[in-house]
Structures are given as structure tokens and as C-alpha cells.
Amino acid sequence: MEGVSAGVALLLVDLQNAYFEAPELAREQDTLIERANELVRAARDAGCPVVLVRTVHARDKSTWTVNMLEDDEGFAFPGSAQAAYVDGLDTGGAIDVTKTRDDSFHGTRLHDVLDELDVSHLLIGGVSTHSCVAETAMAAFAHDFHAAIAGDVIASENTQLSAAMLEFLTDELRQPVLDQAACIALLRTGASA
């Protein structure tokens, strides 16, 4: 991400109640949201857009994934507590995008939003690292966005798979995992520390 001068957006994925029902993520919630809010403030102060992506599924099963259909179990229905962002997350001024798959670009308006904002670089955080965060990062690569992972603003209920996915993103897609200070520097100056 060296040499970036503009066009950086903060993209936070699935920081909503449904995902923090998992005990492993519930334990991380307060710290994760505190760190996410720190990045939101840094982005806002630097004039970088903040995009919040969340999963919302139709009750009629029309948006359900294959495994949801097989299990006959939906979640995060419109207007439900599960679909809402977690308490304490700073959503002020953020752009809200809804999705139905792990990949935040799939079937959403995300690409159009980023194009309209002239974004070329993404700083991605959220849950779960091994699924929605990783698939969104891979899709960002496929859509020719430069991306970095906000290492202190990610969590997962599967640490082994998360480590493997982060290694893949770093080694193969050249998407670095940045600590909080480097994330703030990226948002404030457009260049990683």
C-alpha cells in the first residue's frame, strides 16, 4: 500500500448482533468495537469514507445460502435485532450496504459506491476473519482494489482457519495485515506506516 495518496475507504463487515451470538466473538466484542470506532473516527477526521456492510436475509428464503436452505435456518431478517449493528458501534455518517453472501461485493451496490467515491484502496475489518472478511478481501482483489486488513479490528470463531486465510491474503494477494497504529496512519496520510 506504499505510495497511496488518496482514495482510501474504511470497510467494516458484519459488526452486527447476529455474529456476536457466537461465544468466541462475544468475548471480543467490546474491544473490537472500541478499536473499530477508533478507526471510524480517524477515517472521518481524514475525510475518508466509512462503509459498513451487514448481512440481511429475507424471511421468504429467497436470499438464503445453500447451507441455510439445507439446515432450514435463516437469520438476520430485516428489522430484527440480529440484523442491527452492535450497540456502541459508531455508525454516524457511514454508508450502509447490505449483503446476503460472505463476499461483500456479491449482488450488492458496494462496487458502485466505491467507484462513486473514487476509492482505490480499502482498509477492511470486521467478522468473521476466515469467512466474510477474507472473502471480501479476495473479491476486492478481483475487482482491482488495493486492500489491507485491519488486524486489530478482526475476529473469528475459527482461529486456525483465520490464520491460514490471513497468510493467503498477505502472501498471495499482497494484502498486508496492519496493526492499529498503521491503520490510523493509512487513513490519516494515505500511506502505511
Rosetta blueprint (number, residue, H / E / L):
1 M L
2 E L
3 G L
4 V L
5 S L
6 A L
7 G L
8 V E
9 A E
10 L E
11 L E
12 L E
13 V E
14 D L
15 L L
16 Q E
17 N L
18 A L
19 Y H
20 F H
21 E H
22 A L
23 P H
24 E H
25 L H
26 A H
27 R L
28 E L
29 Q H
30 D H
31 T H
32 L H
33 I H
34 E H
35 R H
36 A H
37 N H
38 E H
39 L H
40 V H
41 R H
42 A H
43 A H
44 R H
45 D H
46 A H
47 G L
48 C L
49 P L
50 V E
51 V E
52 L E
53 V E
54 R E
55 T E
56 V L
57 H L
58 A L
59 R L
60 D L
61 K L
62 S L
63 T L
64 W L
65 T L
66 V H
67 N H
68 M H
69 L H
70 E H
71 D H
72 D L
73 E L
74 G L
75 F L
76 A L
77 F L
78 P L
79 G L
80 S L
81 A L
82 Q L
83 A L
84 A L
85 Y E
86 V L
87 D L
88 G L
89 L L
90 D L
91 T L
92 G L
93 G L
94 A L
95 I E
96 D E
97 V E
98 T E
99 K E
100 T L
101 R L
102 D L
103 D L
104 S L
105 F L
106 H L
107 G L
108 T L
109 R L
110 L H
111 H H
112 D H
113 V H
114 L H
115 D H
116 E H
117 L L
118 D L
119 V L
120 S L
121 H E
122 L E
123 L E
124 I E
125 G E
126 G E
127 V E
128 S L
129 T H
130 H H
131 S H
132 C H
133 V H
134 A H
135 E H
136 T H
137 A H
138 M H
139 A H
140 A H
141 F H
142 A H
143 H L
144 D L
145 F L
146 H E
147 A E
148 A E
149 I E
150 A E
151 G E
152 D E
153 V E
154 I E
155 A E
156 S L
157 E L
158 N L
159 T H
160 Q H
161 L H
162 S H
163 A H
164 A H
165 M H
166 L H
167 E H
168 F H
169 L H
170 T H
171 D H
172 E L
173 L L
174 R L
175 Q L
176 P L
177 V E
178 L E
179 D L
180 Q H
181 A H
182 A H
183 C H
184 I H
185 A H
186 L H
187 L H
188 R H
189 T H
190 G L
191 A L
192 S L
193 A L
